[in-house]
Amino acid sequence: MSIRSAVLCIALALGAPTLSFAGAYLEIDVAPPAPREEVIPEGRVGYVWAPGYWEWRHHQHVWVHGHYIRARHGHHWVSATWTHEGERHRFVAGHWDRD
């Protein structure tokens, strides 16, 4: 069973709010809270800051703290984001993108 199928089966079994998942994004009908302010620790050479974000877990939004991740040559970090489309809220996971 694929991860996508497993997520959808679990969501249906648990009676989650309307949910869909494909690739690197998730859509739900529950808006995330406002982002939290974080104090960014002093930088580290060869690392980039991945800001914190709200993640949908177990029928609720859970804050994931920002952290440093090792930089990838020829790539830049695209932070996780939530967008609002009609009554749906779409989460796109943080990921590396080519420069």
C-alpha positions as CSV (number, residue, x, y, z in Angstrom):
1,M,0.0,0.0,0.0
2,S,1.4,3.4,-0.9
3,I,1.9,6.2,1.7
4,R,-0.9,8.2,0.1
5,S,-3.3,5.3,0.3
6,A,-2.4,4.6,3.9
7,V,-2.9,8.3,4.9
8,L,-6.3,8.4,3.2
9,C,-7.4,5.1,4.8
10,I,-6.4,6.3,8.3
11,A,-8.1,9.6,7.8
12,L,-11.3,8.0,6.7
13,A,-11.2,5.4,9.5
14,L,-10.6,8.1,12.1
15,G,-13.3,10.5,10.7
16,A,-10.8,13.3,10.0
17,P,-12.0,16.6,8.5
18,T,-12.0,16.5,4.7
19,L,-8.5,15.6,3.8
20,S,-6.5,15.0,0.6
21,F,-2.8,14.2,0.1
22,A,-0.8,14.0,-3.0
23,G,3.0,14.3,-3.4
24,A,4.3,17.0,-1.1
25,Y,1.1,18.8,-0.1
26,L,-1.9,18.3,2.1
27,E,-5.4,19.9,1.9
28,I,-7.7,20.2,4.9
29,D,-10.7,22.3,5.9
30,V,-9.3,23.5,9.2
31,A,-7.3,26.8,9.1
32,P,-3.9,26.7,10.8
33,P,-3.2,29.2,13.7
34,A,-1.0,32.2,13.1
35,P,2.7,31.4,12.8
36,R,4.6,31.6,16.0
37,E,7.5,34.0,16.4
38,E,10.8,32.2,16.9
39,V,14.2,33.4,18.0
40,I,16.7,32.2,15.4
41,P,19.9,31.0,17.1
42,E,23.2,32.2,15.8
43,G,23.9,30.8,12.3
44,R,26.2,27.9,11.6
45,V,28.5,27.8,8.6
46,G,27.3,25.4,6.0
47,Y,23.7,25.3,7.3
48,V,20.5,27.2,6.5
49,W,17.6,28.0,8.8
50,A,14.3,26.1,8.2
51,P,11.6,28.2,9.9
52,G,9.0,26.6,12.2
53,Y,5.5,25.8,10.8
54,W,2.2,24.3,11.8
55,E,1.8,20.6,10.8
56,W,-1.5,18.7,10.7
57,R,-1.1,15.7,13.0
58,H,-3.8,13.6,14.8
59,H,-6.7,15.9,13.9
60,Q,-5.0,19.0,15.1
61,H,-2.3,21.6,14.2
62,V,1.0,20.9,15.9
63,W,3.9,23.4,15.9
64,V,7.2,22.1,14.5
65,H,10.1,24.3,15.7
66,G,12.5,25.8,13.2
67,H,15.9,24.3,13.0
68,Y,19.2,24.4,11.0
69,I,19.7,21.9,8.2
70,R,22.8,21.2,6.2
71,A,23.0,23.4,3.1
72,R,23.0,21.7,-0.3
73,H,25.2,23.1,-3.1
74,G,23.2,24.4,-6.0
75,H,19.9,24.4,-4.0
76,H,18.0,26.8,-1.8
77,W,15.5,25.9,1.0
78,V,11.8,26.7,0.3
79,S,10.0,26.9,3.7
80,A,6.8,25.0,4.5
81,T,3.7,27.1,3.8
82,W,-0.1,27.2,4.2
83,T,-2.3,28.8,1.5
84,H,-6.0,29.4,1.6
85,E,-8.0,28.4,-1.4
86,G,-11.8,28.8,-1.0
87,E,-12.7,26.8,2.1
88,R,-9.6,24.6,1.8
89,H,-6.2,25.1,3.4
90,R,-3.2,23.7,1.6
91,F,0.0,22.8,3.2
92,V,3.2,22.5,1.1
93,A,6.1,20.8,2.9
94,G,9.5,22.5,3.1
95,H,11.8,21.3,0.4
96,W,15.0,21.9,-1.6
97,D,14.8,23.6,-4.9
98,R,17.5,24.1,-7.5
99,D,19.1,27.6,-7.8
